[in-house]
Amino acid sequence: MACLFRSFGRRRVVIRKGHVAQRFYFVFSGSVCVTIDDDEHSAFVKPTTLLRRGDHFGELAFIRGLRRAATVVCLERTELLSVEREDFFSAKIDVSFNADMERRVALLKEHHVFSTWPVDVVKQVAEESILQDYNSDEVIIRDSSKMHCIVFVTKGQCNVLRLLDLSDCKEYIDHALKYRMGKIKEDGSTIYNPFVDDISVSSVVLRGLPPRSESPEENSTATSSVKRVREKAKSAPPNTNPGSHQSEMITSRPVTKGILHLGSSKRKSPRGLVSFQDKHRELPGLEVEVLQPSENPPRSLKPSGSLHQINEKEERFHEKRAVDENVGVGVYMMVDRLRPGQCFGAWSLLELEDQCLPAAEKANSPSQQNERDLTSHNKKSIKRQTKEDKLRDRRFTLVSAGCEVVKVAKEVFFKYSDAETLDKLKQLTTTYPKDSFLCQKYLQQSDWRTYRENVVDNVVVRHIARLETAKGSARLHKVRSSPVPSPLGSVKMWPSINSKWEYFPDAGWESAQVNAPAVDAGTSRPHSSDCSAINPSSRGRSPSSRKQSPYATPRGSPIPLPSPASKSSEKLLPLVKNDLVLAQGSQRALVLTHGGSRSNNYQLQIERRIIDKNDFRKNNQLLNRVK
Ligand SMILES: Nc1ncnc2c1ncn2[C@@H]1O[C@@H]2COP(=O)(O)O[C@H]2[C@H]1O
């Protein structure tokens, strides 16, 4: 069989609907769009199917003995392998196509939605659908709001992701602002330096997500989101402290501890303004940027390196550049995992339902009735809510976790659907959580992850390093230096004076008031700065002699803890299995379940546990569980 290698530019029409068929094609590289319209422009506006490397097209006309059923246009520079009609039949490609078709028919017939359809109709649909295999992490559908097919999962699994615009989430903004205020208080300073290591989000750029669009419709959304951002920035709460400059342009590290982190940019301007946008990236990663509203309070002159040196001109430049780049604050959240028998993209059903609603009913729908009575402000929020509720308006991304899918064009599907089918499809259509809920989830998970990593880096690794130094077998341990890279919470490694500190002594919870600068240098208590690694079974025993209890302090009375200053003279307990690592003021414990510093085996299994202190006091259940 002879194949002809051909290369076409973007927008080149390879097949036109209604023409006589001459060749059949394989996609060697690039991608093509199929539209069942005669007009090739529809391929870009409402494509029926998108075909990429390894896919084929142009077989239907040969097999059916009819004219071309669709128009196929190159989406980009595309390389194709074409097979002439004679070769198609002499190489018996039609036979393998028929077998493939049979398979599609069988797969669709097995599917709950098609189970009641007559075989010839299923065949009809199968002919016009495509069966595709996807490897793990391949994007199946990038934007659900623009998809023109329904994806039926026939094998494996795929994940539904939602790109969460954090700048639109009240919870995120509140959290970031709260953290910022806390940070200012903690520092005892009102000056915020963006170049210091522990900087966190202090004000959030309220900015739309990076545009993916080529269509004017999407561009307009992007522009309006920039406007929205500006409005939000302008309406940001004014700085109550005259010395502080909340509204300054601030550099922040990206929140790199999201649920699905797809990379972050390293690009950084000399002034440290970070842009996380990368036009070439398939999916943007977590994107965080902070920026000030343009109306700033008057500035005072500050030493070099601080924000306050940025003059108005520079600032405008940065802001403008940031607006130009349309940097976003976003994170992908997984909202669903689809398995065989499930489908994706059937939200048009809702559209159909809307269209079917009698006009009178629509006019008197409660939301609209209420809307009329509300103030313009409330109107806006209701509209936003309604929009969020409508799945078809929300963008989801479908990413393979290794799967096989059948894509059926919506037009084709609805052409043959009856009420029963629509009902079945509706049952399969999941309503995904709202963004506010996802945002809360994101904050919780990010917080936990940051916390966990901080404890491992700063508690366990340091503890081990100190032990080894004490033993004279010091090796270089890599301890990540930045303890607080995230605005989403931090762990205090050093209890400050008058702070509360909690741990597990033998018989339950104790609280300790840190009120003395130093303790007995000979104590064998684990170092307080390590948030304490305290083994319930081995507690109170020093590495050499674990028999004497150093925790002789009567229960309930304040227990003096070592201060940071006393660390050099302290003996440290090795971390051993079942140690509980607790952080100040936290209700979570990290449980060391494998290895320990004694064996130089630092493998940790960290579990999240919410500890009910009162319960614990009573029956010590947690300890039993840990054992
Ligand atoms: N939904 C669809 N309807 C028709 N053709 C499609 C569809 N999806 C992909 N195609 C391909 O587009 C090709 C157009 O030419 P053919 O009809 O020869 O074969 C067709 C199929 O290979």
Ligand as a Chemical Component Dictionary entry (heavy atoms), coordinates in Angstrom:
data_LIG
# 
_chem_comp.id                   LIG 
_chem_comp.type                 NON-POLYMER 
_chem_comp.pdbx_formal_charge   0 
_chem_comp.three_letter_code    LIG 
# 
loop_
_chem_comp_atom.comp_id 
_chem_comp_atom.atom_id 
_chem_comp_atom.alt_atom_id 
_chem_comp_atom.type_symbol 
_chem_comp_atom.charge 
_chem_comp_atom.model_Cartn_x 
_chem_comp_atom.model_Cartn_y 
_chem_comp_atom.model_Cartn_z 
_chem_comp_atom.pdbx_ordinal 
LIG N1  N1  N 0 -19.484 13.349 13.168 1  
LIG C1  C1  C 0 -18.955 13.092 11.973 2  
LIG N2  N2  N 0 -19.726 13.030 10.902 3  
LIG C2  C2  C 0 -19.203 12.795 9.691  4  
LIG N3  N3  N 0 -17.900 12.589 9.462  5  
LIG C3  C3  C 0 -17.065 12.609 10.506 6  
LIG C4  C4  C 0 -17.551 12.871 11.787 7  
LIG N4  N4  N 0 -16.502 12.841 12.619 8  
LIG C5  C5  C 0 -15.426 12.579 11.892 9  
LIG N5  N5  N 0 -15.752 12.434 10.588 10 
LIG C6  C6  C 0 -14.788 12.147 9.497  11 
LIG O1  O1  O 0 -14.857 13.214 8.559  12 
LIG C7  C7  C 0 -14.795 12.609 7.296  13 
LIG C8  C8  C 0 -15.341 13.396 6.151  14 
LIG O2  O2  O 0 -15.211 12.593 5.001  15 
LIG P1  P1  P 0 -15.881 11.118 4.949  16 
LIG O3  O3  O 0 -17.334 11.271 4.967  17 
LIG O4  O4  O 0 -15.244 10.329 3.919  18 
LIG O5  O5  O 0 -15.414 10.511 6.372  19 
LIG C9  C9  C 0 -15.600 11.345 7.479  20 
LIG C10 C10 C 0 -15.106 10.862 8.782  21 
LIG O6  O6  O 0 -13.904 10.175 8.629  22 
# 
loop_
_chem_comp_bond.comp_id 
_chem_comp_bond.atom_id_1 
_chem_comp_bond.atom_id_2 
_chem_comp_bond.value_order 
_chem_comp_bond.pdbx_ordinal 
LIG N1  C1  SING 1  
LIG C1  N2  SING 2  
LIG C1  C4  DOUB 3  
LIG N2  C2  DOUB 4  
LIG C2  N3  SING 5  
LIG N3  C3  DOUB 6  
LIG C3  C4  SING 7  
LIG C3  N5  SING 8  
LIG C4  N4  SING 9  
LIG N4  C5  DOUB 10 
LIG C5  N5  SING 11 
LIG N5  C6  SING 12 
LIG C6  O1  SING 13 
LIG C6  C10 SING 14 
LIG O1  C7  SING 15 
LIG C7  C8  SING 16 
LIG C7  C9  SING 17 
LIG C8  O2  SING 18 
LIG O2  P1  SING 19 
LIG P1  O3  DOUB 20 
LIG P1  O4  SING 21 
LIG P1  O5  SING 22 
LIG O5  C9  SING 23 
LIG C9  C10 SING 24 
LIG C10 O6  SING 25 
# 
